[in-house]
Amino acid sequence: MAADGGLESDRAAEALAERPELDPYWLAPIYDAFTRLSRSRPMGMEAGAIPLSEILHYAEVFRPEDDDADRREFVELVLGLDAVFLEHQAGLTKRQRKTPQAPAE
């Protein structure tokens, strides 16, 4: 273990050192699509996944120049972002359940 923060700190530093460089001009339209499509996710007790039909429709309307391979890549990237978002939301919800609530006055 490292003296400055332990094993978790070492893992975080290693992950940061090995992170890929992302081209913001390439990634921005994907993230923009994700944020727009997030409005179409079903909501209940927790947020649901963005429906595949919504992602495909978005691609059809806003990315008509894409060929099949580009469309598949777009769908996979949006689904990947959505999976990370849902995982993050689940973690937040789990922590909120563990946090004791103040009694009502």
N, C-alpha and C positions, 0 to 999 in steps of 0.2 A: 504494500500500500504506500501511496505517496504521502509525505508529511503535510502537504499543502491542502489536501482535500480528499484523499482516499482513492479507492478504485474507481468509483463513479466519475470523479474528476479526471482521472487518467483516460477513461474511456471517452469522455466528452471531448477532451483535447485531441485524442487520436482521431475521432470521427470528424472533428472540424478540420484537422490537417489533411484528411483524405477526401473531403467533400469535393464534388465536381464543380467546375465553373459553369455557370448557366448564362446563356446569352439572353439578356432581358428583352431584346427585340423579338426573339423567337418565342420566348415564354409568355410575354405579355398578352398576346391574343388568346392563349389557352387559359390563362388565369382570368381574363375578362369573361370568357365564355363560362367558366366555372362559377364566377360570382353571379352572372346573369341567370344561369341555370339553377343556382341554389334557391332562387325564388319559387321554383316549381317543385321542390321536394315536398313530399307529404309530411304533415306535422301531426303528431299525436302527443303521447306522453314524452316522446323523444323525437328528434328529427329522423326522417327516413332517408333512404338513398335517392339520389336524383334518378327519375325513371329513364331507362335506356331510350324509350320512345322520344322523350324530350331532347336528349342529346342528339339523336339521329335527326330529328326535325330541325334543331338548331344548325347542325352541319349542312343540311339541305338548303336552308334559307340563307345562312350567313357565310357559307363556305362552298358555294356551288362549283368553284374551280377545282376542288379536291378530287383526285382520282380515288379508287377504292382503297389503295394502300394508305394514302394520306388520311382518308376518312376513318379507317380502322385505327390508325395511330392517334388521331384526334380523340376518338371515343375512348381508347385505352388511357390516354393521359387524363381526360376529364374523370373517368372512373377511378383512376389512381388518386387524384386529388380528393375526390369525394370519399374514398375509403379512409384516407388520412384524416380528413375532417371528421368523419363519423367516429373514428377511433378516438380522436381528441375529445369530441363531445361526450363520448361514453366515459372517458376518464374524468372529465369535469363532473358529470352526473354522479359517478361513483364517489368522488371526493365529497360532493355536497351531501350525499346520504350519510357519510361517516361523520360530518361536522355536526356537533350537537346544536340544536336550535334553541334559541332563548325562549323561555316560557312567555306565552301571551299575557299581556297585562290586562 
